[in-house]
């Protein structure tokens, strides 16, 4: 039996930069399909080990992307995207839902519609942006071309199902309590956990597993599949900006699908919630959910634990015995610069007014929830072969903006990609390019690693080459040994080894929005229309005014002033974002 390498994908929150993550996964799917097809051909002289993906996990936009990947994993048609390739430039929508969802469908125009307000007269505003388009994207994601298949690189052992874990933030929380006041004291010390994940097992007639919803890909009309759809929307429900979702879960799930636990020897033991949760009145357990990235934007640990079989011990990371790895796709890795740290620690650099401190407090709480020093240590170690990061990278043009924004979707706090399709398409292509570079130069093991024991082919031909010097083998270090040669974990076929180059024609084109003209005016009208609709509903439903003519005058004034204020804030942010993209991708002359 061939040696096997397992990969667990974790996809971080990204807002509009889900386009980048989608591009990364587009290339991985193509590379794995091509590798398995090539191994079957007569005369194949490359590595022969298996590569399997038993689990994907994601938060926010990363969760939505992993959900779409899970659907595509069981269809035999997938058209990939290459820059300026007439045959594969824009794939058929039903053959690539990653591209149609993240590049073509999610845009500022539908996000500024008011159809959500029109459907719910008299109800409170649920979000600043209209989320009807998200409902359509999730619905359309199930409309795919191709026969149902079980891909050879999905699953673990004889189990060809895919585990999918999507994080959500529960505004209700799950209660936990502990007996710490004494054996005869009925009081219990209590707390609430707001960080959750919902566990799915997707496949062709998958066998049930404790704590996981078994979803048969051949029948997507069941109640459990409806939960899947709702969770996919909830994990990306960016607070305030996008609408929250109502979820219901079986209380018994929390005895299996939970982050709350501890190590016992080599095993990880789940801690049960408070017994109150399991009372009949709480089944189902209902709560309102928002963006999974609010509490944990990069759920690495749940992926690692699944790969290790629930063990507390880390997967072998020395390179020679490594057979499993977690890959984090993070469009916005938490890079820290000295100026950022100085601003954070020096109180004299911060305004201590109410608004400033309120914003700083929210940021501090989110940052603390995401603080994971053990994971930072592993990611920073060049000889740690079981954890990897794929983050946006492109050549700088010499401006500060080109360093700050390697992806166009990064402007405006990650919402910038919604402004223009060209931003999202560029980032999708960059994701594919970065994934290719990662597989060519970084995702490898020493040539004498156990994974390659059965490789009897042309070793010299398949050695990983040094970046920029294809005639020279790359040298790596592992387990204290240096100057080692390396072989790829996912070998690229000849066609996929040809470097993906993003030509000037594929750069973001913000010029039509930067210059005064019809496109810019249309964008400003959309923003104004949405602002007016949201403010009107807030005044009429959520804000209380006195009755009579004075109350009417107050409401009219509040609507006019509020709509103008929101519109001005939004248009200023948009104009600043467009200017940043111009500076990030074009020199002062305006030429690429």
Secondary structure, DSSP 8 states (H G I E B T S, - for coil): ---EEEEEEEE---GGGHHHHHHHHHHHHHHHHHHHHHHTSTT--S---EEEEEEEEE-THHHHHHHHHHHHTTBS------TT-TTTSS--GGG-HHHIIIIII--HHHHT--HHHHHTTTS----SS--HHHHHHHHHHT---S-B---TTBSBTTB--EEEEEEEEEEEEEEEEE--S-TT----EEEEEEEEEEEEEEESS---BTTBEEEETT---SHHHHHHHHHHHHHT--TTTS--EEEEE-GGGGGTS-S-EEEETTEEEE----GGGGSGGGSSEEEEEEEGGGT-SS-HHHHHHHHTTSBSS----SSSS--EEEEEE-TT-----HHHHHHHH-GGGS--SHHHHHHHHHHHHHHHHT--HHHHHHHH-TT-TTEEEE-------SSHHHHH-SSGGGTGGGTGGGG-HHHHHHHHHHHHHHHHHIIIIISEEETTSGGGTT--S-HHHHB-EETTEEEEE-EEEETTEEEEEEEESS---HHHHS-----GGGS---HHHHSSSHHHHHHHHHHHHHHHHHHHHIIIIIS---SHHHHHHHHHHHHHHHHHHHHHHHHHHHHHHHHHHHHHHS-TTS--
